[in-house]
Amino acid sequence: MNTLLLGGDIGGTKTLLALASLDAKGISILREQRYASCEHEGLAPLLDDFLAGGPIPAAACFGVAGPTDGQTADLTYLPWHLSASALERRFGIGHVGLVNDFAAAAHGLPLVAPQHIVPLQAGQPLARAPRVILGAGTGLGVAGIIWNGERSQVIPGEGGHMGFSPQTPEQLKLAEALLAQTGRVSVEDVVSGPGLVRIHRFLGGRADSPAGVGAAALDGSDPLARRALDLWLEAYGAFAGDLALQWLARGGVYLAGGMAAKLLPDGAGAAPFVTAFNAKREHRPLAEAMPIHLVTEERLGLLGALALAATRLQAG
């Protein structure tokens, strides 16, 4: 029986692909590769390269940065259209599924090694209580995890496109500046890689990349970059706390995506995030009871996609 799995984490900046085998012990990754998404015209050319000359997977799942009905998807920040049935026909794969990238990330949480989950706030976790996972990168992904009475169930969403809610006079001025430029201001306009650059420019800086702002903030070479990062973390924490209240996420809040892991190494420097997360007036005690975890496993979405591919294979 063919037990070869194909998983993918497809984002506006990068695409991660992996082949894995499934046996009684679980999923074992055999080979993986990273691609720069913007250098390619779609997923099919990447699969042509990745699968060239090798065996055909029995099942595949791709986490995509955008909404999907499971059969088709259009990426939010790339002109890519994906069709599960077209991929099945072109590559001879028996089962192909498409999921939102943060739904995939949520499915990947059980596969993350403990050392890659760093506590930022211990809280008072409740078993089988709702959980929330979110992460900033090219955009801002969000998903919820609930217990349905039998198992954990992932609820995908596009929460990053909710309206930005300023919580300080400085954030209000930032929102007004962005409003003049773009019209409606979403949380993703602020809490994302491009958002960090926007904040730096709002403060008077000239950095042209999130990596540049982050590096200058962490090494202390640019005071404006440090202030931009703190403001970014404050906005991120406030939004994460709002989501936590909406879901009553006493099971935990998980920060994923590469940015948080790079900008909060080992959880250091997270005070602006945690302070804003807990600043909920009469609901401060409730916010403080919610555990916050930093997920440093970059392959989280890829692991979740492989887990979902395994589920499709086992379901036949």
NUKOLDREN-795683 format. One line per 8 residues: for each residue x, y, z of C-alpha. Coordinates in nm, 2 decimals, padded with zeros to 4 digits. Example, Ala and Ser with C-alpha at 12.3 -4.5 7.8 and 13.67 -1.06 7.14 Angstrom:
2
01.23/-00.45/00.78 ~ 01.37/-00.11/00.71;
//
This chain:
316
00.00/00.00/00.00 ~ 00.12/00.35/-00.09 ~ 00.16/00.55/00.23 ~ 00.36/00.84/00.09 ~ 00.23/01.18/00.19 ~ 00.28/01.53/00.04 ~ 00.23/01.84/00.25 ~ 00.27/02.21/00.17;
00.26/02.54/00.35 ~ 00.20/02.80/00.09 ~ 00.24/03.17/00.18 ~ 00.29/03.50/00.01 ~ 00.66/03.50/00.09 ~ 00.77/03.13/00.11 ~ 00.64/02.79/00.02 ~ 00.75/02.48/00.22;
00.70/02.13/00.07 ~ 00.76/01.79/00.23 ~ 00.73/01.43/00.14 ~ 00.66/01.19/00.44 ~ 00.58/00.83/00.51 ~ 00.30/00.71/00.73 ~ 00.33/00.40/00.94 ~ 00.22/00.27/01.28;
00.46/00.50/01.45 ~ 00.32/00.81/01.28 ~ 00.45/01.05/01.02 ~ 00.82/01.06/00.92 ~ 00.95/01.34/00.69 ~ 01.16/01.20/00.41 ~ 01.25/01.52/00.22 ~ 01.16/01.88/00.24;
01.23/02.20/00.04 ~ 01.18/02.57/00.07 ~ 01.08/02.80/-00.23 ~ 01.05/03.17/-00.27 ~ 00.68/03.20/-00.36 ~ 00.70/03.52/-00.56 ~ 00.96/03.37/-00.79 ~ 00.71/03.13/-00.94;
00.38/03.15/-01.13 ~ 00.19/02.89/-00.93 ~ 00.20/02.58/-00.72 ~ 00.22/02.33/-01.01 ~ 00.57/02.44/-01.13 ~ 00.70/02.39/-00.77 ~ 00.55/02.04/-00.76 ~ 00.70/01.97/-01.10;
01.04/02.04/-00.95 ~ 00.98/01.89/-00.61 ~ 00.83/01.56/-00.73 ~ 01.05/01.52/-01.05 ~ 01.15/01.16/-01.10 ~ 01.01/01.04/-00.76 ~ 00.72/00.83/-00.65 ~ 00.37/00.96/-00.65;
00.22/01.05/-00.32 ~ -00.10/00.88/-00.22 ~ -00.25/01.19/-00.05 ~ -00.16/01.55/-00.02 ~ -00.28/01.86/00.17 ~ -00.17/02.22/00.12 ~ -00.22/02.50/00.37 ~ -00.28/02.82/00.18;
-00.26/03.18/00.29 ~ -00.62/03.28/00.20 ~ -00.98/03.15/00.23 ~ -01.06/02.82/00.07 ~ -01.36/02.58/00.04 ~ -01.13/02.28/00.04 ~ -01.14/02.24/-00.33 ~ -01.03/02.58/-00.47;
-00.83/02.87/-00.33 ~ -00.70/03.21/-00.44 ~ -00.40/03.33/-00.23 ~ -00.45/03.67/-00.08 ~ -00.11/03.82/-00.17 ~ -00.02/03.61/-00.48 ~ -00.20/03.57/-00.81 ~ -00.22/03.20/-00.76;
-00.54/03.00/-00.82 ~ -00.53/02.64/-00.68 ~ -00.77/02.36/-00.76 ~ -00.75/02.03/-00.57 ~ -00.90/01.83/-00.86 ~ -00.66/01.98/-01.11 ~ -00.37/01.89/-00.89 ~ -00.50/01.53/-00.86;
-00.53/01.50/-01.23 ~ -00.19/01.66/-01.32 ~ 00.02/01.47/-01.07 ~ -00.18/01.15/-01.03 ~ -00.23/01.20/-00.65 ~ -00.53/01.01/-00.52 ~ -00.65/01.27/-00.26 ~ -00.57/01.64/-00.25;
-00.71/01.88/00.01 ~ -00.67/02.26/00.05 ~ -00.70/02.43/00.39 ~ -00.64/02.77/00.53 ~ -00.28/02.80/00.64 ~ -00.37/02.87/01.00 ~ -00.61/02.59/01.01 ~ -00.31/02.37/00.90;
-00.10/02.54/01.17 ~ -00.36/02.45/01.43 ~ -00.36/02.08/01.32 ~ 00.02/02.09/01.35 ~ 00.03/02.19/01.72 ~ 00.01/01.83/01.85 ~ 00.32/01.74/01.64 ~ 00.54/02.02/01.78;
00.83/01.92/02.01 ~ 00.79/02.07/02.36 ~ 01.11/02.27/02.33 ~ 00.95/02.47/02.05 ~ 00.67/02.59/02.26 ~ 00.79/02.88/02.49 ~ 00.56/03.01/02.76 ~ 00.51/03.39/02.77;
00.23/03.38/03.03 ~ 00.16/03.08/03.25 ~ -00.21/03.16/03.31 ~ -00.44/02.91/03.46 ~ -00.52/02.66/03.17 ~ -00.84/02.47/03.16 ~ -00.85/02.13/02.99 ~ -01.06/02.11/02.67;
-01.13/02.49/02.69 ~ -01.11/02.68/02.36 ~ -00.77/02.78/02.22 ~ -00.66/03.04/01.96 ~ -00.37/03.04/01.73 ~ -00.25/03.34/01.54 ~ 00.06/03.46/01.36 ~ 00.20/03.76/01.17;
00.40/03.72/00.85 ~ 00.32/03.86/00.51 ~ -00.03/03.88/00.65 ~ -00.20/03.79/00.98 ~ -00.35/03.44/01.02 ~ -00.60/03.33/01.28 ~ -00.78/03.00/01.37 ~ -00.97/02.87/01.67;
-00.96/02.53/01.83 ~ -01.26/02.39/02.03 ~ -01.35/02.06/02.19 ~ -01.67/01.93/02.02 ~ -01.74/01.66/02.28 ~ -01.53/01.39/02.11 ~ -01.22/01.56/01.97 ~ -01.05/01.89/01.90;
-01.21/02.08/01.60 ~ -01.03/02.36/01.42 ~ -01.24/02.66/01.31 ~ -01.06/02.86/01.03 ~ -01.11/03.23/00.99 ~ -00.99/03.55/00.84 ~ -00.96/03.74/01.17 ~ -00.65/03.93/01.05;
-00.88/04.14/00.83 ~ -01.09/04.27/01.12 ~ -01.07/04.64/01.17 ~ -00.77/04.78/01.36 ~ -00.87/04.91/01.70 ~ -00.62/05.17/01.84 ~ -00.57/05.15/02.21 ~ -00.33/05.44/02.27;
-00.30/05.80/02.14 ~ 00.00/05.70/01.94 ~ -00.18/05.40/01.78 ~ -00.47/05.64/01.70 ~ -00.23/05.87/01.51 ~ -00.10/05.57/01.33 ~ -00.45/05.46/01.24 ~ -00.53/05.81/01.11;
-00.22/05.81/00.90 ~ -00.30/05.47/00.75 ~ -00.66/05.57/00.69 ~ -00.55/05.86/00.48 ~ -00.34/05.62/00.27 ~ -00.56/05.31/00.23 ~ -00.91/05.38/00.35 ~ -01.02/05.10/00.58;
-00.74/05.00/00.82 ~ -00.73/04.63/00.91 ~ -00.54/04.47/01.19 ~ -00.32/04.30/00.93 ~ -00.22/04.65/00.80 ~ -00.04/04.70/01.13 ~ 00.03/04.35/01.27 ~ 00.23/04.19/00.99;
00.57/04.22/00.83 ~ 00.46/04.51/00.60 ~ 00.29/04.66/00.90 ~ 00.62/04.67/01.10 ~ 00.77/04.87/00.81 ~ 00.46/05.10/00.80 ~ 00.51/05.17/01.17 ~ 00.88/05.25/01.13;
00.80/05.49/00.85 ~ 00.52/05.65/01.06 ~ 00.78/05.72/01.33 ~ 01.01/05.88/01.08 ~ 01.23/05.58/00.98 ~ 01.32/05.47/00.63 ~ 01.36/05.09/00.66 ~ 01.23/04.90/00.36;
01.20/04.55/00.50 ~ 01.06/04.39/00.82 ~ 01.39/04.20/00.86 ~ 01.58/04.53/00.86 ~ 01.35/04.69/01.12 ~ 01.37/04.38/01.34 ~ 01.74/04.34/01.32 ~ 01.80/04.71/01.40;
01.56/04.69/01.69 ~ 01.72/04.38/01.84 ~ 02.08/04.50/01.81 ~ 02.01/04.85/01.93 ~ 02.14/05.03/01.63 ~ 01.82/05.22/01.55 ~ 01.61/05.37/01.84 ~ 01.32/05.42/01.60;
01.33/05.05/01.50 ~ 01.31/04.96/01.87 ~ 01.01/05.19/01.92 ~ 00.85/05.06/01.61 ~ 00.89/04.70/01.73 ~ 00.74/04.79/02.07 ~ 00.44/04.96/01.91 ~ 00.40/04.66/01.68;
00.41/04.42/01.98 ~ 00.16/04.64/02.17 ~ -00.09/04.63/01.88 ~ -00.03/04.25/01.83 ~ -00.09/04.18/02.20 ~ -00.40/04.40/02.22 ~ -00.55/04.21/01.92 ~ -00.45/03.87/02.06;
-00.62/03.96/02.39 ~ -00.93/04.06/02.20 ~ -00.94/03.73/02.02 ~ -00.88/03.54/02.35 ~ -01.18/03.72/02.51 ~ -01.40/03.64/02.21 ~ -01.31/03.27/02.23 ~ -01.27/03.26/02.61;
-00.94/03.09/02.52 ~ -00.86/02.94/02.87 ~ -00.70/02.65/02.68 ~ -00.43/02.88/02.56 ~ -00.32/03.14/02.30 ~ -00.05/03.03/02.06 ~ 00.17/03.28/01.86 ~ 00.30/03.12/01.54;
00.46/03.24/01.22 ~ 00.82/03.32/01.17 ~ 00.81/03.69/01.28 ~ 00.73/03.63/01.65 ~ 00.99/03.36/01.68 ~ 01.26/03.59/01.53 ~ 01.16/03.90/01.72 ~ 01.10/03.74/02.05;
01.40/03.50/02.08 ~ 01.33/03.26/02.38 ~ 01.04/03.49/02.47 ~ 01.27/03.78/02.57 ~ 01.13/04.12/02.50 ~ 00.76/04.01/02.51 ~ 00.66/04.25/02.79 ~ 00.49/04.50/02.55;
00.29/04.21/02.40 ~ 00.18/04.06/02.73 ~ 00.10/04.40/02.89 ~ -00.13/04.49/02.60 ~ -00.28/04.15/02.60 ~ -00.39/04.18/02.96 ~ -00.50/04.55/02.94 ~ -00.87/04.46/02.94;
-01.01/04.68/03.21 ~ -01.26/04.48/03.41 ~ -01.16/04.16/03.23 ~ -00.79/04.19/03.32 ~ -00.81/03.89/03.56 ~ -00.97/03.68/03.29 ~ -00.70/03.78/03.04 ~ -00.43/03.70/03.29;
-00.57/03.35/03.34 ~ -00.52/03.27/02.97 ~ -00.19/03.10/02.89 ~ 00.02/03.25/02.61 ~ 00.27/03.03/02.42 ~ 00.52/03.13/02.15 ~ 00.56/02.85/01.89 ~ 00.91/02.86/01.75;
00.87/02.57/01.50 ~ 00.88/02.73/01.16 ~ 00.74/02.41/01.00 ~ 00.42/02.42/01.20 ~ 00.19/02.47/00.91 ~ 00.37/02.21/00.71 ~ 00.34/01.95/00.99 ~ -00.03/02.03/01.01;
-00.07/01.98/00.63 ~ 00.10/01.64/00.65 ~ -00.13/01.54/00.94 ~ -00.43/01.63/00.74 ~ -00.29/01.44/00.44 ~ -00.26/01.14/00.66 ~ -00.62/01.18/00.77 ~ -00.73/01.19/00.41;
-00.53/00.87/00.33 ~ -00.67/00.68/00.63 ~ -01.02/00.78/00.54 ~ -00.97/00.63/00.19;
//
